[in-house]
Structure formats: C-alpha cells, structure tokens
Amino acid sequence: MQKNPWINWAEQIRAIAQNGITYTDGGFDLERYHQLQTIAHEMTALLAGAPIEKVDQFFLPEKGYTTPKLDIRAGVFQDGRILLVRERSDGRWALPGGWADVCESPALGAEREALEESGYIVKAEKLVAVRDVHKHPYYPTNPHHLIKMLFLCELKSGSPTANIEISEVGFFELDQLPPLSQGRTIASDIALLKQHDENRDLPTEFDK
C-alpha cells in the first residue's frame, strides 16, 4: 500500500520545526517554528483520526535534531519454520523485535528482543536488510519515520514465553503464515530472511 503523501509532508514539516527549535537563536524564528510544529501535529492528528493531545504527547518529549527511529527485528528459523509472536495490541503476528536501545548494538538488540518477546535465546548471525518503511508496504503507518534492520539469528535454547505485550509464540511454515501485524512485519520480510537462511552468501540489502 502506497503511503499517503500528506503523512510524508506532515513528517517533513515536523522535522523542520523541531530542527529549527533546536538551532534557532530565538525571537520570531522560534515562534514560527513552534507554529509549524503545531500545524504538523494537527495534520498528523487529522490523518490518524487521533486527538491532538495524544499526538502532542507522542512527539513533544523529543529534543534535538530529528532523525529516523530504528526498529530491529529477529528472524529465527527452526526446521524451516519462522518464529513469530502475537502482539496483544492488535492480535496479529510479527517477527520478535522493537526499538533499538541506547548504548546497545543493533545485533545485541535483536537478541534481547527475541528473548524478551518469545522466551528463546538466539544469536544474531547476519544483517539481512536495512529497510526504509517509506519504500515498502508497511501499514498502518507509524507517525515516525522508521528504519528497520532485519537480522538472521540462530536459535540456541529457551522455550516459548508470553508477556504483557505478547500473547502467543510459535513457529510457522512460510506458506501458512498467520495474519501479520503489517506495521511491524510484512510477508516480504519473512521471504527475504528465508532466502538468506538458505544462502548465507547473499549480500545485505538496503534501500536507496
């Protein structure tokens, strides 16, 4: 699904406003950047069908120069089946993963997320892809501009364990995937991970 261009424009306006607030010397420019920020939040609220207060709360804690957020996903196979976790938030399934943590490498982040969300201990073996969500049909669109890193991981040990965010954990045949939480994981993510699982010499993919 192609991303609504108005979402892109709202993101760009918000980034310009936040960067301006960070670097301006103040005065009238600061006021104008705050006005731009308000417009961007109102646009986002309208497009998302959410209260403006919720959008403000989502974005205002951010300080400094605007950059994309990093979403890390672990691809773990067992007997040709892919490990997926069921998100309590929407009842759909995704690769284990989440936001990258400060002072933690992305590879370690993939291992940590897999353990926290599935109960399995894994080892990151290969960076399969760096994906710009704008160039792939993830949906619904996150208000932030996201970069996804897909890691192929080796299963070491553990057992399926649910938590406050995850209701179920399971391995699935690629031709029998459950409904996916497509803002987090899309079928092409899993297909690409499978290709790299079968051929470790394939190069890491990235968007241009």
N, C-alpha and C positions, 0 to 999 in steps of 0.2 A: 504494500500500500504506500503510495507516494505521500510524503509529508506535506501537510498544509503549509504553503509559503508564508502565511500570516504568523505561524508559530516561529519560523525562522526569523522573520522581521522583528517579532517581539523579543526573541533572544538577543538579536543584534543590538536593538535599542537598549535593552537592559545592560548588556556588556559595555556599551559606550558610556552609559550613565554611571555604572559602577567604577569603571576605569577613570572617568572624569572626576568623580567624587574623591577617588584615591589620590589623584595627582594635581588637582587644581589648587591654586593659591587661595581660593575662596572668592568672596564677593558675589557679583551677579552670576558668574560662571557656575559656582556651587549651587546657587538657587536653580539655575536652568537644568543642571544635571539631576537634581532631586525631582524636578518636574518630569524630566524624561523617564526617570525610574518609576514614578507614579504611573505614567502613561503605559509603560511596558508591563507593569503589574496588572493594570486594568485590562489590557489586551489579553494577557495570559489568563486572567480570571474569566473573561468572556469566552475565550476559546475552549477553556477546560470546563466551563459550567460550574465554577467553584467560587465561593465567596472571596472577595478581595482580601479580607482579613486573613484567610488561610494562605493565600499567595504571598502576602506580606510576611507572614510568619515563616514560610518556606524559604524565602530568599534573603530577608534582611539580616540574618546572622552572618552572612558572608561579608568579608572585608578584603581589601586589596584588589590586585589585578584579577580580572575574570579569566578563568581557564576552564577547559572541559573537565568533567568528573570521570574517574576511572572505575569501570566495572569489571571485575575479574571473575572468570568462570572456569570451572574444572571439568574436563572431560575424562571420565573414568569408565573403562570397559571391563566386563567380566564375561568370558565365553561369547564374545561378540555383541553383548548387550550393553546399553549405555545406562549409567547411573543418573537417575532423575529424582528430584524432591518435589513434593506437593506443597505449594505455598498456601498458607491459611488465608492470606489476604484476598485471593481470587479463586482458590480451589483448583488451580491449574498447576502444571508441572514445568520444571526448569532445571537446567544444569545447576549444581551447587555453586554458589557464588554471591558476590555482593561488592560493596565499596572497598577500594584499596585503603589500607590504614597507613597513617603517617608513621615513618621510621620502620617500615616493613617492606621488603622487596615484593614485587607482584607475584613471583613464584611461591614465596612463603605464604602470601595472602591466599593463593589458590588452595594450598594445602590446608591452611587454617579454616577457610570457608567450607571445604569439603568435610572436615572433621566436625565443625560446629553444626552444619546443616544436615549431615547424613549419618554421622557416627563412625565413618570409615577413615582410617589413616591412609593417606596417599602420598606419593612423591611426585612432584612436578618434573616431567621428563623433557618437555618440548613446548616452546611457544608456537602455537599453530597459526594464530591470526591476530592482527590488531585491526579492529573494525570501527569505523565511524558510523554511528547509528543513523546518521542522515542518509547514508548510501545503501541502507538495507531496510527491508520492510518490518522493522520492529514496531509494535503497536500494542497499547496506546503510547503516544509519545511522552517521554519524560520531560518535565519543564526545563531540565538542564540538558546541555549538550553533552552527550556521553561518548566515551571511547571504551570499547570492550576489548579485553585481552582474553583469548581462549587458550588454555593450557591443556595439553595432553598429560594425564597423570597416571601413574602406576598404582594399582591397588595393593596395599601392604597387609592390612588387617582391619579388625573392627567389626561392628555389627550395626544394623540399621537402628537409628535412634531419632525419634521425633523431638521437637522442642516448641517453644512458644511461637515460632514463625513457620515451622514445618510440621505438617500433619501426617505425612507418609513418606516413605523412602522405598525405592525399588529400582530394579534393572529391567530394561525393556528392549525387545527386538526393534530394530530400526524400521521395519515395515509394520510395526504395531505400536507406534508411539501414542501416548495418551494426549488429551488436549493440552497444548503448551501455553504457558504464560508468555505471550509473544512480545511483551515489553522487555522480558528478560532473556528469553531463548527462542530462536526460530529454528525450523527444521534444517535450514542450510548450515547452521552452526554445527548441528549433530552430524550431518553428512560430511562436512569438511573434517571434523575430528576423526570420523571413521576412516576417511581417505588417508590421513596422516598416521593413524594407528596401524594401517596396513602397509604403509610405505613411509618409514621414518626419514627417508632421504628427501622428501618433498620440502621445498623452501617455505619459510614463514610467509604468509600472505598479509598484505596491508593495502589499504585504500589510498588512492591519490586524488 
